Amino acid sequence: MTRMTDVLVESLRAQDPLPALVEIARARNALEAETEIQVRRARNLGVSWHLIAAALGVSKQAVHKKFGRGLLRRK
């Protein structure tokens, strides 16, 4: 099975660099927004900061610093 990232990278490499950079910026912004949504969902379900950090491949301190403050418990 091909991963979405592999397909995205292959598509980007087929483009000229400047349009590819625009697409990378758009994807990064969309993924950051989606990451915040998924972290909020996980916290609303009672998932620990430790498990969220492990899923994101960062330290508990890093994920809590980035998402802990101001993370409203909304669905």
C-alpha positions as CSV (number, residue, x, y, z in Angstrom):
1,M,0.0,0.0,0.0
2,T,1.3,3.4,-0.9
3,R,1.3,6.1,1.7
4,M,-0.2,9.5,1.1
5,T,3.1,11.1,1.8
6,D,4.8,9.0,-0.9
7,V,2.2,10.0,-3.4
8,L,2.4,13.7,-2.4
9,V,6.2,13.7,-2.6
10,E,6.2,12.0,-6.0
11,S,3.7,14.6,-7.2
12,L,5.7,17.5,-5.9
13,R,8.9,16.2,-7.5
14,A,7.2,16.2,-10.8
15,Q,6.5,19.9,-10.6
16,D,8.7,23.0,-11.1
17,P,10.2,24.1,-7.7
18,L,8.2,27.3,-7.1
19,P,4.7,25.8,-7.6
20,A,5.9,22.8,-5.6
21,L,6.9,25.1,-2.7
22,V,3.5,26.8,-2.8
23,E,1.8,23.4,-2.5
24,I,4.2,22.4,0.3
25,A,3.2,25.6,2.2
26,R,-0.5,24.9,1.7
27,A,-0.1,21.3,2.8
28,R,1.9,22.3,5.9
29,N,-0.8,24.8,6.9
30,A,-3.6,22.2,6.4
31,L,-1.7,19.5,8.3
32,E,-1.0,21.9,11.2
33,A,-4.7,22.7,11.5
34,E,-5.6,19.1,11.3
35,T,-3.0,18.1,13.9
36,E,-4.6,20.6,16.3
37,I,-8.0,19.2,15.6
38,Q,-6.8,15.6,16.2
39,V,-5.0,16.5,19.4
40,R,-8.1,18.2,20.7
41,R,-10.2,15.1,19.8
42,A,-7.7,12.8,21.5
43,R,-7.7,14.9,24.7
44,N,-11.5,15.0,24.7
45,L,-11.4,11.2,24.6
46,G,-9.1,11.2,27.5
47,V,-5.9,10.3,25.7
48,S,-2.8,11.2,27.7
49,W,-0.3,13.8,26.6
50,H,2.3,11.0,26.7
51,L,0.4,8.9,24.1
52,I,-0.3,11.9,21.9
53,A,3.4,12.9,22.0
54,A,4.4,9.3,21.1
55,A,2.0,9.3,18.1
56,L,3.5,12.6,16.9
57,G,7.1,11.5,17.5
58,V,7.9,14.3,19.9
59,S,8.4,14.7,23.7
60,K,5.5,15.1,26.0
61,Q,6.8,18.5,27.0
62,A,6.9,19.6,23.3
63,V,3.4,18.5,22.6
64,H,2.0,20.0,25.8
65,K,3.8,23.3,25.1
66,K,2.5,23.5,21.6
67,F,-1.1,22.4,22.2
68,G,-1.7,22.5,26.0
69,R,-2.3,26.2,26.4
70,G,-5.5,27.5,25.1
71,L,-6.6,24.1,23.8
72,L,-10.3,24.4,24.3
73,R,-12.2,21.2,25.0
74,R,-14.5,21.6,22.1
75,K,-15.6,19.0,19.6
